[in-house]
C-alpha cells in the first residue's frame, strides 16, 4: 500500500485519544542499543531488518513540503527533535491535519550523553500568525508539522533538527511488547471516562497504561497528566534498554514503527546509538514549560500562560549545558543532596503515629489537603486534621511548635525527600490549629 493510501486508511479508523509522545522512538533507542550488543552476524541482520521496517516511518519533503524549510540539518553535538502526538481519529471521518494531543521537545547532547525532554501543555497560550491568540495544540491543525515546529522554535528559541509524529492506534501493543511496567501511584485514579487504578505499586499492561497516561480527571488536569506521563516514560525507557533478546527486540520494533512518522533516518538513529553507548535513564531529565494557570475571566477560554523569563532561562540551560539547571545550580543541588543524605544518617527515628499533624490546602485546588493527608496516613501518621489557608502559598511550608523540629523535618522528608521545603518554628500557628506540626501545601508541591 502506498504511503498516502496507508495514511488515509489510518484516518478512516475511529480511534481513542491516547498518549502520543516520544515513547516509540525511545523504544527504538533501546532496541538499537540492544542490537549493538549482539555478535557481528546478529547485529548485521538486525540492522538490515531495522532499515527495512523503518522505510514506512519516513517523512519525505515530497510528503511534507514545508517541513524541510523549517528544520535545521543536524550538525555538531546536540540533536533537537520535536515529538508530536496527534489527536487524529477521535472524530469519525475526519481528514487532514488535527490538533496535537502531546508535544515534547527532546534535546540530546551526544558528547555529554545527556538529554532533556520538555513537555508543552496542550493549552499553552501562543500567537499563531494569521490566526491570533490560540492554544498551542492548534498549531498543527492549522499548519501541519511545519506549523508545530515553528511555534516551538519561537517559544524555545532553539533550532529543531527533526520531527516525529506518533499516532497510537493500538498503544497497548507497544506496552505489552516490552512486557509491561510497574509504577508506584501515590493516589488512586478514578476516572469515569478512561478507568480506574489503585494507589500503591501497580503493574501496568497496555490497557492499564492507557488509563494512567490518558486520565485528565486530576487536580491540575493536563499538568498532572504530564507528570504521570513522565513517570511512565522513565519506567518504559528503563525496561526497553534492559531488553537483550533478539526476538523481543524485533517484536518491540514491529509494534513501535506502526505508530511513528519521522524525518529521522536509520543511519542517524544508529550513529546516535553508537555515540550514546553507556547513557543511563538517569541521564535524561524531564521538565514542563514554566508557566501559570490563572482563572479565566467569565466566558473566556482557559490558557496555560508561559513564564517568559523562566522559560528563557530553562532553554538557555538546555542549549548550553543540556540540563534544566546551570552549572552553579547543579553544584548547589549536589551539595544539598549530600547534606540531606548526611542528615538522614543522623536523624532520630520519629514515631509517626504520635505526631499531631494538620495539613492545610494553600493552593486552592479542591481536595488537595485530603489527598496529601491520605498519602501521609499511608506513611504512618494518624488522626490528621485538614483545612484551608486564608491566603495562597507559593512555597510548601512546615510550621512546628517549639520542641518539635525533628518531627517537622520528618514530615517534610516524608512528603518529598528531595524537596527543599520551608521549615519554621511558629508557636502561634501551632496553637491556632491545635497541632504540633502544620503542613501547608504550596504551589511548588503541585508543580513538582
N, C-alpha and C positions, 0 to 999 in steps of 0.2 A: 504494500500500500504506500502510495506517495505521501510525503510529509503533510501536505495541505489536507489531503483526504483523511489522514490519521488525526490531525488536529480537529477537523470538523466532526469526526466520529466521537472524539472526546467530548466536544461541546454538546452533542445531542444527548449525552447521558446525563441524567439528573443525579447530582452528587451532593453530599452533605458538605457544609463548610467545616474544614478541619485545619489543624496547624499546617502551615505551608512555610517552611523555613529552610535553613541550611542543612537540615538533617541528612538529606540524600547525599550531598557532597561530603559531609563529614563521614558518612558510612563509606563512601568511595575512598576517602583518605585512609580510613582504617583498613579497607580492603587492599589498597596499593601497598601500604606498609607491610601487611601480611604477605603479599605476593613476593616482596623483595627479601623475605626471609627463607624462601624456598631454594632448592638447588637450581642449578642453571637451566635444566630442561623444563622443570615446572614453571620457573619464572618466565621463560620464553613463551611457553604455551599459554600461560595466564595473561601475559601482556597482549598476546595476539588475540585472545578471546575478548579481553577488555576493549581493545580497539574496534573490534567488530561490533560489539554491543553498544559502544559509545557513539557510533555513527548516527543513531536515531535521536541522540540528545543534542546534536549540534545546531546552533542557530547561526545561519549564514547571512551575510549582508544582503543577499538576494531576498531572503525571507523577512528580514527586518532592516530596511534600507537605512533608517536613521540611527541604528544602534552603533554603527561603526563611526559615525560622526561625533558622538558624544563620549565614547570611551577612549581611553588613552592606552596605547600599547605598553605592556609590562616591561619595564627596564629597571635594573637596579636591585635593591634589596627588599622592597615592600610591594606586595600584591594586594590591591583593594578590590574586593568582589561584592557586588550588591546582590543579595538574595531576596527574591520577591515570592511571597505566597499568594496565589491568585484565587480570588473568590469567584471562580468560574464554575458554572453548572448548578449553583444554588437556586437559580430560577430556570424552570424548564424552557428549552427552546432558545435561550439567549445566545447571541452571537457577538463576535468582535471583542474588543478589549473590555476588561471588567476591573472593578476596584481590587486593590491589593488587600489581603487579609493580614499579612505579616510582612514586615520589612526589616531586614538586618544587613548592616554593613560590616563585612569581615575584613580586617586589616591584618595581613600575615607578614611578619618580618622574617625573611629566610635566614639572614645572618644570625639574628638573636634567637631564632627558633621559638618565637613567641607569637601570639595572636590576640586580638581584641575583637569581640563581637558586640556591636552597638545595635540595640533594638530601638526602632522608631514607633511609638504608639500610633495606632491607625487613625486616631482623632487629632493628631498634631496639626495645629493651625499653620497654614502656609499660604503664600500668594502664588497662584498659577497663572502665567501670562495668558491673557485672553479670557480668563475665567474669574479672576479676582480671588477673594478670600475663600479658601476651601480646606477640607481635611486632606491630609497627605495621601490617604488611600485613594483619592480621586485622580491623582496624577497619572496613574497607569491607565485608568479608564478613559481619560481624555486624550493622552498622547502615547500610550503604549510603553514598552520598555525604555525607549529614549526619554520619555517624559519622567518616568520614575528615576532614572539615572540623573537627569538634570536637576530635579528638585532636591535629591540627596546631596549632590555636589554643592548646591547652593547653601544648604543647611550646614554641611560639614566643612566646606572649604577644601575638601580633599578630591584628588583626581581618581576616578573609578576606572579600573583596567578591564574588568569583565563583569558579566551579568549572568545570573542564574535564576530560572523561573521554575517553581515547584508547584505541581498540581496533584495533590494526593487523592487520587480516586479511591485507592484502597490502602490507606495509611497503615491499617492493621497488618498488612502483609510484610511491610518493612520491619516493624517492631517484632513480629513473630519470626522473621528471618534471622534475627540476632538472638532469639531465644528469650525475649522479654527482658525487663529490668526491674529491680527492686528499689523503691524510694521510701523515705520517711516523710509522712504527712503530719504536720502539726495540727491541722484542722481537717475535719471530715468535709467532703464535697457532697452537697445535697442539692443538685441542680435538676429541676423538673424537665428542663429541655434536653439535657445530654446524659444524665445518670448520676449515680452516687458512688462514692468511695469512702471507706472508713479512715479514721486517723490512725497513725502508727506506721509500722513497717508494712508496706503493701507491695505485692508482686503485680506488675502490670504487663499483661499480654497486649496484643494490638487493640482489642476492643476497650480494655480498661484505660490504655494510654490515651485514647481519643477523648475519654471523659476528662482526664486531667488537663490536657492541652487545649480543649475547646471551651471549658466552663468559664463564663464571664460573670456568673452569679456569685460575685465575691465583693468584699467591702470596697475595693477600688476598681472593680470591673476589669477592663483590659490591662491595667497596670499589674494587677495581681496575676492575671493570666500569663503575662510576660514572665513574671518571676517563676511561675510553675514551669513554663517552657524552658527557661534557663536551667532549672534544676534537672529537668528531664533530659535536655541536650547533653549535659555533663555526664549523666549516667549512661546514655547511649554511646557517647564518644568512648567512655571507658570500656564499655562492653565490646564495641567494634574493634578497637585496637588490640584487644586481647584474643580475638579470633585468629586461629592459625591453620585450621583445617581447610584444605583446598576447596572441597565441595561446599563447605559452609560459606567460604568467601564468595564463591561464584553464585551461590544462592542469594546472598546479600546484593551482589551486583545486579542480578536479574530483577530483583524486586525494586532496587533503587532507580535504575535507568528508566523504568516505566513512567516515572513521575518527575523527570528533570529535563529542562531545556536550558542550554547554556552556551555562551560564546567560548568557554574554555575548551581547549583541545587536549587529546590524550597525552601528547608529548609534554605539554605544560604540567599536566597532573603528575606524570611520572618524574619530571625534573624536580618539582616541588617536593614530592615524597622522598626522593633521594636526598635532597638538601635538608629536609626536616627530620631525618632519622634521629631518634633519641628524644624528640619532642614529647612531653608528657601532657596529659589532660590538665594538670595543674598550671601549665604554661599558657592556658587560654583564659582570658578574662572576659567576663560578661558585664555589660553596663546598659542602662536605659538612658536615652537622650534626656538631659536635665530639663526640668520644666515644672509647671504647676498646673493644678486643675481647679480654677476658681469656678464658683457657681455662676451660671449664665444669667443674664437678665431675662425676665419673663418673656416667653415666646421665642427666645433666641437659641441657636444650637449650642451644644456643649463642645468645647475645644480643649485640647491639651496645649498649653501655652509654653513654647520653648523658652528657657532661660538663656538668652543670647550670650551673656558674659560667661556663665558656667559652661555652656556648650563650646564656646571658643577655646576655653582653657582645656577642656576634655580633648578636643580634636587636635589641639597643638601637642598635647602629651602623646596622643596616639601616633601622630605623624612623626614626631621626633624621637620618642622613646618606646613606641609600641607598648604603651601601658596607659592605664587611666590616671596614673599618678606621675608627677615629676620625680626626678631622682632624689630630691630632698624629701619629698613626701614618702617615697618608697623607703628611704632610710629611717624616717620617723616611724613608719608603720612597723618596720623590722624591730626597732628599739622597743616600741610599745608591746609587740608580741613577746619579745624576750622578757620584758618586765612582767607581763601577765603570766607567762609560764613560771617565772621565778616566784611570783606571788602565790600561784596555785600550789606550789610545793610546800609553802609555809602556812597556807590557810588553815584555820581551825575548822573542824567539822561542825557544821551547824545542823541542829535538829529542826528540819523544816516544818515539821508538824506543830512545833511550839512557837513559830514565828507569827505574830499578829500582823497580818498583811492586808492592805487595802490597795485596790487597783482602780485608777481613775482614767477616764477617757478624755484625753486632751486634744483629740484630732477631729472630733465631730463626725466620725463615721459610726453610724448606729451599730451598737452591739460590740464595739471594739473592746471595752473593758471586760465584758463577759467572755469573749473569745480568749483574751490573754489570761484571765483568771482560770479558765479551763486548762490552758497549757501549764500554768503554774501548779494547779492541783495535780496534774499528771506527774509533776516532779516532787510531790510530797507535801506541798503546803495545804493547810486545811482551814475551813471557815473563812475564806477570803471575802472581804466586803468589796463592793463595786460601786462606782458612781461617776459623775462627770465634773470636770473642772469648770470654773466660771469663765476663764479666758483660755483661748487655744494655746498650745505649747508647740514650739518648733522642735525642741530637744527633749528627748525622754529623760526624766529626772527621777531619782530615787531619794526621797526625804527620809530621815530617820530620827527617832527620839534619842536623846543623849544616852550613851552607853550601848547603842545598838548598831554601831558602824559595821561590825563584822557581818551581822545578818544582812545589812544593806548591800554590802559587796557581794554576798552570796546570791541575793535576789537579782542583782544586775547581771551576774555571770550566768545564772540560770535562764534569764531572759534571752541573752545572747552573749556567749563567752568572748566573741571577737569584737564586740562594740565598745565604744568608749563613752558610756552614759554619764551624765552629771550625777554626782552623789553628794548630798548636802545634809548637814545636821540642822533640824528645824523643829524645836520643841512645840511651837505654836501649831504647825501643820499636823503634828502627831496628835496633839490634844483635840484639834478640830475633828479629825476623822477617827479618833479613838483607836489608833493602831500604832504599833512600833515602827512599821515600815510602810511608806506610802509610795507606790509605784505609779508615776504619771506617764502615760503613753503619749509620746510626741510624734511629729511628722517624720523624724529621722528613723523611727521604728518601722512605720508602714512603708517608707520609701527605700528600705534597705535592699 
